[in-house]
Amino acid sequence: MDLFAPVVRHVVAPLQAFREGRPVYRILRELERTQYLPPAEIRARQEEKLHALIAWAGERCPFHAGRFRAAGLDPASFSMDDFRRLPPLTKADVRAHGADLLARGFPEAKRLASKTGGSTSVPLQFFVDFDSNVRKTALALRNNSWAGWNVGDKVAMVWGAHDLNASLKIRLRNLLLDRAIALDTLRLDAAMMHDFARRMRSHRPTVVFGHSHSMYILASFMRRHGYGAPTVRTVISTSTVLADIERATLEDVFQCKVFDRYGCEEVSLIASECDAHSGMHLNSDHLLVEFLVEGRPAAPGECGEIHLTDLTNVAMPFIRYRVEDAGTPTDRACPCGRGLPLMEKVQGRVADFIVTPEGRVIFGVSILDNFTAKFLGLERVQIVQERMDHLLFRVVKGADFTDEVLAAFRARIPEFFGPTMKYDFEFVDQIPREASGKYRFTISKVANPFQEAADRSPNP
């Protein structure tokens, strides 16, 4: 029994939130109640928030005000049909018109800056207001609890470049609050996976959380080498689409259920599985999620492009934001009794592993998050690996591209891919989409030794 977990849950975490002026746990109690409201009431509350957001954006945000006028939408009085006439907000819009997306008169001190490559290697800079950030933290805690992950539980993270020893402050926070160990998916090799599996034995985590496919590679490795994880109560997968074989392998190795979830940095957590495993609940508390087919709403069971409206971020409103993923809505009710609507599945997040000459395996999403997305002068980057010791970087230059940006990018290549990796650049006007409509930001034609071993493992 983990005797310190309740201390963290009831004492350390609430005190930390209070010290930071973040009413996370008050909002969490509210969200735990409202998730069981009838669907009609959830929709009504959602529409009320949408009207308030549109009125605010029409008055404060020049870019949105212009869009509303062009679409004939009256921010003071509009229907959902009027709303659906609005053109989507694209990543290109955010890059080109970021200043005019910011709300005029909103205190800079309450704006939190963020930067991400997104799921398609398009660098974005954006802002979230403090209150919205607090609410999203509370919402993530609620969705964690659906999977049996409670504040204070020990965690094993399979994630990219997560240095839990970077400073004394970070070490203390991890010791007293986060209680995590991490496997860096930028440095995925046999020695590191052996080390992580051994650390899991001593750490005794309740939760394994991370990139879906990286966790699958780890679980297959652990099964081949006889490692078990008897203390794990839940596995939470995110970042890439969870395949059926991956879910089955994770559940076999860790002897517990897998809970899949879907989100993006721009709006945070979008949908999560509950313990009924009947689809993923949309977080309609803070989002309006649309599934569109050629501009019309997708029918239940029909795959459509996902567009998001963040109902809480008033510092820089994202309204009808095209996230460049596709998903399938459903009109089924979940057996769990929650009134939050369901979606069936997500299609997107296409990324291969890159294999280095030294034998390391690097997850594509980790490369994006921790390397390519840091260079805003590169509008889009695709990495193609034809052989073990060579990479081709296909680059679309952005408005901020300079020779200095390219030199800085080159200087970091050995850090991520090793000193013997050769590479070339190909500058292109555009990078074509896959047949699915997604951009594939890493393409590897080199055999991944861990993937091959995983695929050879007997099905659970």
C-alpha positions as a printed Julia matrix, in Angstrom:
460×3 Matrix{Float64}:
   0.0     0.0     0.0
   1.23    3.49   -0.92
   0.73    5.4     2.34
   2.03    8.71    1.0
  -0.47    8.96   -1.88
  -3.39   10.14    0.35
  -1.07   12.75    1.94
  -0.27   14.15   -1.5
  -3.92   14.0    -2.57
  -5.42   15.69    0.47
  -2.59   17.9     1.76
   0.39   18.52   -0.55
  -1.46   19.06   -3.85
  -4.24   21.32   -2.45
  -1.66   23.42   -0.58
   0.44   23.78   -3.73
  -2.6    24.87   -5.75
  -3.58   27.37   -3.05
  -0.05   28.8    -2.97
  -0.15   29.3    -6.74
  -3.6    30.91   -6.63
  -5.1    28.12   -8.75
  -8.56   26.94   -7.57
  -8.08   23.58   -9.29
  -9.86   21.45   -6.7
 -12.91   23.68   -6.4
 -13.35   23.48  -10.19
 -12.7    19.73  -10.09
 -15.61   19.24   -7.67
 -17.84   21.23  -10.04
 -16.77   19.17  -13.07
 -17.35   15.9   -11.22
 -20.95   17.01  -10.69
 -21.72   18.5   -14.11
 -20.43   15.46  -16.06
 -23.65   13.66  -15.06
 -26.01   16.4   -16.25
 -28.5    15.33  -18.95
 -27.15   15.75  -22.51
 -29.69   18.47  -23.29
 -28.54   20.54  -20.32
 -24.87   20.07  -21.26
 -25.67   21.29  -24.79
 -27.56   24.3   -23.42
 -24.66   25.28  -21.16
 -22.28   24.8   -24.06
 -24.33   27.09  -26.32
 -24.54   29.72  -23.57
 -20.73   29.72  -23.31
 -20.43   29.9   -27.1
 -22.64   33.01  -27.27
 -20.56   34.71  -24.57
 -17.32   33.81  -26.38
 -18.54   35.1   -29.76
 -19.7    38.37  -28.19
 -16.3    38.77  -26.51
 -14.29   37.9   -29.64
 -16.4    40.17  -31.83
 -15.65   43.11  -29.54
 -12.02   42.37  -28.59
 -10.33   40.37  -31.4
  -9.87   42.16  -34.76
  -9.3    38.94  -36.71
 -12.49   37.3   -35.44
 -14.5    40.51  -35.82
 -13.55   40.58  -39.5
 -14.52   36.93  -39.94
 -17.88   37.51  -38.29
 -18.66   40.47  -40.58
 -17.63   38.56  -43.71
 -19.83   35.59  -42.74
 -22.8    37.8   -41.79
 -22.76   36.58  -38.19
 -24.13   38.99  -35.59
 -22.2    38.38  -32.34
 -25.15   39.71  -30.32
 -27.69   37.32  -31.8
 -26.92   34.25  -33.88
 -28.11   30.69  -34.43
 -26.0    27.55  -34.73
 -26.69   27.63  -38.49
 -25.17   31.13  -38.56
 -22.2    29.87  -36.56
 -21.59   27.05  -39.05
 -21.2    29.59  -41.85
 -17.98   30.79  -40.27
 -14.91   29.61  -42.19
 -12.52   27.48  -40.17
  -9.6    28.95  -38.26
  -6.45   27.33  -39.63
  -2.92   26.93  -38.33
  -1.81   29.3   -41.1
  -4.26   31.9   -39.75
  -2.79   31.58  -36.25
   0.75   31.98  -37.57
  -0.09   34.92  -39.82
  -2.6    36.81  -37.64
  -1.59   35.91  -34.07
  -1.51   39.52  -32.89
  -5.05   40.18  -34.17
  -6.31   37.0   -32.49
  -5.3    38.35  -29.08
  -8.1    39.97  -27.08
  -7.62   43.73  -26.79
  -7.47   44.99  -23.22
  -6.8    41.54  -21.74
  -4.08   41.77  -19.04
  -0.75   40.5   -20.31
   0.04   39.2   -16.83
  -2.85   36.72  -17.14
  -1.74   35.41  -20.55
   0.35   32.25  -20.63
   2.53   31.84  -23.73
   2.84   28.45  -25.37
   4.53   27.08  -28.45
   3.95   23.8   -30.21
   4.59   21.96  -33.41
   1.15   20.39  -33.29
   0.57   16.98  -34.85
   1.72   18.09  -38.3
   5.03   19.85  -37.6
   3.58   23.33  -38.15
   5.11   25.53  -35.44
   2.58   27.69  -33.62
   2.86   30.32  -30.93
  -0.31   30.98  -28.98
  -1.63   32.17  -25.63
  -3.98   30.72  -23.03
  -5.47   32.77  -20.23
  -4.67   31.82  -16.66
  -8.24   30.92  -15.66
  -8.68   28.71  -18.72
  -5.42   26.93  -17.91
  -6.58   26.24  -14.36
  -9.88   24.87  -15.62
  -8.14   22.57  -18.08
  -5.91   21.26  -15.3
  -8.99   20.4   -13.27
 -10.59   18.75  -16.27
  -7.5    16.58  -16.86
  -7.62   15.47  -13.2
 -11.28   14.51  -13.62
 -10.54   12.5   -16.75
  -7.55   10.88  -15.04
  -9.88    9.67  -12.31
 -12.03    7.88  -14.9
  -9.0     5.67  -15.53
  -8.25    5.16  -11.84
  -5.39    7.68  -11.74
  -5.77    9.88   -8.67
  -3.64   12.78   -7.48
  -0.65   11.44   -5.56
  -0.42    8.11   -7.35
   3.02    7.06   -8.57
   3.47    7.32  -12.34
   5.72    5.76  -14.99
   5.87    8.14  -17.95
   6.85    7.08  -21.46
   7.42   10.51  -22.95
   9.99   12.66  -24.74
  12.78   14.65  -23.07
  11.25   14.76  -19.62
  14.17   15.5   -17.29
  12.93   15.05  -13.74
  16.37   15.98  -12.37
  16.83   19.25  -14.24
  16.92   21.35  -11.07
  16.48   21.07   -7.31
  13.02   22.63   -7.62
  11.92   20.05  -10.19
  13.37   17.18   -8.13
  11.53   18.35   -5.0
   8.26   18.79   -6.88
   8.59   15.3    -8.32
   9.43   13.79   -4.93
   6.51   15.45   -3.13
   3.85   15.87   -5.81
   4.3    14.32   -9.27
   5.99   11.08   -8.07
   7.06   10.05  -11.56
   9.8     8.17  -13.34
  10.27    8.81  -17.06
  11.5     6.93  -20.11
  12.75    9.41  -22.7
  11.36    8.43  -26.12
  14.14   10.43  -27.73
  16.61    7.88  -26.35
  14.82    4.58  -26.77
  17.32    1.71  -26.77
  17.61   -1.71  -25.12
  19.77   -0.47  -22.22
  17.33    2.32  -21.37
  14.33   -0.02  -21.54
  16.08   -2.55  -19.29
  16.86    0.27  -16.84
  13.3     1.61  -16.94
  11.76   -1.82  -16.41
  14.0    -2.29  -13.35
  13.1     1.16  -12.04
   9.43    0.31  -12.42
   9.97   -2.67  -10.11
  11.36   -0.45   -7.36
   9.16    2.6    -8.01
   5.96    0.48   -8.06
   3.83    2.88  -10.14
   0.05    2.86  -10.14
  -0.13    4.41  -13.62
   1.75    3.99  -16.89
   1.16    7.03  -19.1
   2.58    7.97  -22.47
   2.79    7.79  -26.25
   0.68    4.86  -27.41
   3.18    3.24  -29.74
   6.21    3.84  -27.52
   4.4     2.12  -24.64
   3.64   -0.79  -26.96
   7.34   -1.12  -27.86
   8.23   -1.0   -24.15
   5.56   -3.56  -23.21
   6.69   -5.96  -25.96
  10.28   -5.58  -24.75
   9.25   -6.26  -21.15
   7.33   -9.38  -22.16
  10.29  -10.79  -24.1
  12.63  -10.21  -21.15
  10.3   -11.47  -18.44
   9.54   -8.18  -16.69
   6.2    -7.82  -14.95
   4.4    -4.81  -13.49
   2.05   -6.18  -10.81
   1.46   -2.79   -9.13
   0.1    -1.07  -12.24
  -3.6    -0.29  -11.97
  -4.11    1.57  -15.23
  -2.45    2.45  -18.53
  -3.32    5.73  -20.26
  -2.37    6.12  -23.91
  -2.22    9.34  -25.87
  -0.47   11.25  -28.69
  -0.9     8.71  -31.49
  -3.76    6.48  -32.6
  -3.94    3.35  -30.43
  -4.04    0.19  -32.59
  -5.94   -2.9   -31.41
  -2.74   -4.99  -31.17
  -1.13   -2.26  -29.07
  -4.06   -2.17  -26.65
  -4.06   -5.97  -26.36
  -0.3    -6.13  -25.73
  -0.37   -3.37  -23.1
  -3.25   -5.04  -21.27
  -1.5    -8.41  -21.36
   1.84   -7.13  -20.04
   0.52   -4.73  -17.4
  -2.52   -6.86  -16.48
  -4.94   -3.94  -16.46
  -7.18   -1.97  -18.8
  -5.9     0.66  -21.23
  -7.67    4.04  -21.34
  -7.18    5.94  -24.57
  -7.42    9.73  -24.85
  -7.12   12.47  -27.44
  -5.95   16.04  -27.14
  -3.83   18.79  -28.65
  -1.69   21.47  -27.07
  -3.79   24.34  -28.43
  -6.95   23.39  -26.52
  -5.7    20.66  -24.13
  -7.64   17.43  -23.53
 -10.42   16.81  -26.06
 -11.77   13.33  -25.29
 -11.09   10.38  -22.97
 -12.31    6.84  -22.38
 -14.14    6.11  -19.14
 -14.28    2.72  -17.43
 -17.16    1.6   -19.69
 -14.76    1.66  -22.69
 -17.65    2.57  -24.98
 -15.92    5.3   -26.96
 -14.31    8.53  -25.79
 -16.27   11.22  -23.93
 -15.9    14.67  -25.48
 -15.01   17.35  -22.95
 -17.99   19.51  -23.79
 -17.46   21.35  -20.49
 -14.88   23.53  -22.23
 -15.05   22.62  -25.92
 -17.45   22.59  -28.83
 -16.3    19.76  -31.11
 -17.58   19.59  -34.68
 -17.08   16.73  -37.13
 -17.45   18.11  -40.65
 -17.76   16.49  -44.08
 -17.38   19.07  -46.85
 -18.59   21.73  -44.43
 -21.66   19.91  -43.15
 -21.99   18.09  -39.8
 -21.03   14.42  -40.08
 -23.77   11.92  -39.34
 -23.33    9.49  -36.44
 -20.83    6.85  -37.53
 -19.49    9.04  -40.37
 -15.87   10.16  -40.25
 -15.4    13.91  -40.44
 -12.74   16.59  -40.03
 -12.46   17.76  -36.42
 -13.0    21.47  -35.71
 -12.68   22.83  -32.18
 -13.99   25.87  -30.38
 -12.33   26.47  -27.01
 -15.11   27.9   -24.83
 -12.81   29.03  -22.02
  -9.73   30.69  -23.55
 -10.65   34.36  -23.85
  -7.05   35.61  -24.1
  -6.71   34.19  -27.64
  -9.97   32.55  -28.74
  -9.77   29.47  -30.96
 -13.1    29.4   -32.81
 -13.86   26.64  -35.34
 -10.2    25.67  -35.3
  -9.26   23.02  -37.87
  -6.95   20.73  -35.93
  -6.11   18.59  -39.0
  -7.38   15.35  -37.5
 -10.43   13.31  -38.41
 -12.81   11.45  -36.11
 -16.16    9.71  -35.93
 -19.04   11.0   -33.79
 -21.75    8.79  -32.35
 -25.19    9.37  -30.86
 -24.9     6.41  -28.5
 -25.31    6.98  -24.79
 -22.52    5.65  -22.58
 -23.48    2.99  -20.0
 -21.55    4.97  -17.38
 -24.39    7.49  -17.13
 -22.35   10.59  -17.95
 -24.13   13.09  -20.15
 -20.97   14.07  -22.03
 -21.25   12.99  -25.69
 -19.11   10.27  -27.22
 -16.87    9.95  -30.23
 -15.84    6.59  -31.66
 -12.23    7.05  -32.75
  -9.59    9.45  -34.05
  -7.62    9.21  -37.27
  -4.35   11.13  -37.36
  -0.97   11.62  -35.69
   1.12    9.81  -38.3
   4.73    9.3   -37.21
   7.35    6.58  -37.7
  10.32    5.86  -35.47
  13.79    6.97  -36.58
  16.65    4.48  -35.97
  20.16    5.92  -35.42
  23.46    4.29  -36.46
  24.16    3.71  -32.75
  20.97    1.64  -32.47
  18.78    4.16  -30.65
  15.13    4.38  -31.67
  13.49    7.82  -31.56
   9.74    8.32  -31.6
   8.57   10.73  -34.3
   6.26   12.72  -32.03
   9.16   13.27  -29.62
  11.3    14.62  -32.47
   8.51   17.01  -33.36
   7.84   18.21  -29.82
  11.47   18.58  -28.77
  13.32   19.47  -31.96
  11.64   20.59  -35.19
   8.88   22.6   -33.49
  11.47   24.81  -31.79
  12.42   26.48  -35.09
   9.66   28.86  -36.08
  11.4    29.85  -39.32
  10.68   26.36  -40.67
   7.02   26.25  -41.59
   6.9    22.49  -42.08
   9.48   19.72  -41.76
   9.27   16.11  -42.87
  12.07   13.67  -42.02
  12.63   10.71  -44.38
  15.0     7.88  -43.46
  15.96    5.69  -46.42
  18.93    4.02  -44.69
  20.32    3.73  -41.18
  22.97    6.46  -41.49
  21.1     9.05  -43.55
  18.17   11.43  -43.14
  16.5    13.69  -45.67
  14.91   16.81  -44.19
  12.17   18.15  -46.44
  11.62   21.76  -45.43
   9.02   24.37  -46.28
  10.51   27.77  -45.41
   8.42   30.03  -43.2
   8.14   33.81  -43.16
  10.8    33.95  -40.42
  13.3    31.72  -42.22
  16.92   32.91  -42.16
  20.33   31.35  -42.69
  20.8    31.65  -38.91
  17.7    29.52  -38.29
  19.0    26.85  -40.66
  22.46   26.93  -39.03
  20.92   26.51  -35.57
  18.82   23.6   -36.89
  21.9    21.92  -38.38
  23.82   22.37  -35.13
  21.23   20.38  -33.19
  20.99   17.43  -35.58
  23.93   15.52  -33.99
  22.39   16.05  -30.56
  19.22   14.23  -31.56
  20.43   11.72  -34.13
  24.03   11.06  -33.11
  27.39   12.27  -34.46
  27.59    9.76  -37.33
  24.18   10.48  -38.87
  24.51   11.99  -42.35
  21.79   14.23  -43.73
  20.63   16.38  -46.62
  18.07   19.15  -46.99
  15.42   19.43  -49.68
  13.59   22.75  -49.76
  10.09   22.38  -51.18
   7.03   24.55  -51.65
   4.76   22.05  -49.93
   4.7    18.59  -48.39
   1.89   16.4   -49.71
  -0.66   14.82  -47.43
  -1.19   11.1   -47.0
  -4.3     9.48  -48.49
  -5.86    9.9   -45.03
  -5.48   13.67  -45.36
  -2.79   13.85  -42.68
   0.78   15.05  -42.98
   3.3    12.36  -42.08
   6.17   14.12  -40.37
   8.55   11.15  -40.04
   8.86    8.4   -42.66
  11.29    5.57  -42.01
  12.11    2.74  -44.39
  14.63    1.29  -41.94
  13.64   -1.72  -39.85
  12.99   -0.84  -36.21
  14.48   -3.73  -34.2
  12.06   -3.24  -31.31
   9.08   -2.99  -33.66
  10.11   -6.15  -35.48
  10.5    -8.01  -32.2
   7.14   -6.7   -31.02
   5.45   -7.83  -34.24
   6.99  -11.28  -33.84
   5.68  -11.6   -30.31
   2.69  -13.93  -30.0
  -0.59  -12.12  -29.81
  -2.05  -12.02  -26.27
